[in-house]
């Protein structure tokens, strides 16, 4: 990956993945890992989105769920649009996707990563309580949610504009590579910008979110009258914020280190940071499915609906209804079985007793008339 930096640029860095690497192991292993993360994460985020859509359709939505649905959508975009670009680049070891993708890929990925961080920071203002879809007034205000998301995406797309301006594809021998070249004339301003940019886009919001939810969790456990549900939601958001801060730290650290003009980090650290960035998008739905009660229950309901539809062709089996708790469904099934058992009668016994009830012996044909006379006396 040794390349000659032009004399009129202050730094020279790869975009869209490290290129011109030597060795078949990296060329094979890294794309396989990225594809595995992409597929598993995409499935998980799609399930989370489907669960949240069902909750809002049934009137069980909340402001936090709206922001978490936006977070899952952002993760899905990162996994479906950004990760495949890196996988192709590592496999080809050169740039083959054209100049437009080269100019926009790093800018777009940074926009999505910044949006994730700011969306989690916005959850600190959201209400955790369930609200009906027709609610108005102070309980539910979708206007501020829409406005906050629009502002977040505008800011997220404006911050990494230098990634869009300095990206270009250049010819390196017989190969084409995608790099970021910053002219010497802009080095002073960009040096200041790359000190402010990571702090405002990542470090500040991540520390604020983790500190806020740590404080809220402490207050909910020690002072809330009934802290069970609220504590669980706060714990989920704290885990999401902590995972985002830890998994994105290597990528942001290497990015800032190179832009400030220091010695280039090892290639293994660069690849490790990029893999962790996509792993963060795959870990978020796992945290929601395992720790968030509403998402876990929604996943169970989706599984029941899926299994019921797959058994529709079998008339003798009926799927249980998902309304109510499991005890009520089991009790109803037992009562129905008992009632059906009482209604059933063996045909031979029924015929015997019917015959006994309908037996009427005439006086002239009575074989023992003296018994009847004794009873009359």
Secondary structure, DSSP 8 states (H G I E B T S, - for coil): ------TTEEEEEESSS--S---HHHHHHHHHHHHHHHHHHHHHHHHHHHHHHHHHHTT-B-HHHHHHHHHHHHHHHIIIIIHHHHHHHHHHSS--S-HHHHHHHHHHHHHHHHHHHHHHHHTTTS--S-B-TT--GGG--HHHHHHHHHHHHHHHHHHTHHHHHSEEEEEETTEEEEEEEEEGGGHHHHHHHHHHHHIIIIIHHHHHHHHHHHHHHHHHHHH-TT-HHHHHHHHHHHHHHHHHHHHHHHHHHHHHHHHTT-----HHHHHHHHHHHHHHHHHHHHHHHHH-HHHHHHHHHHHHHHHHHHTTT-TT------SS-HHHHHHHHHHHHHHHHHH---HHHHHHHHHHHT----STT-S-HHHHHHHH-
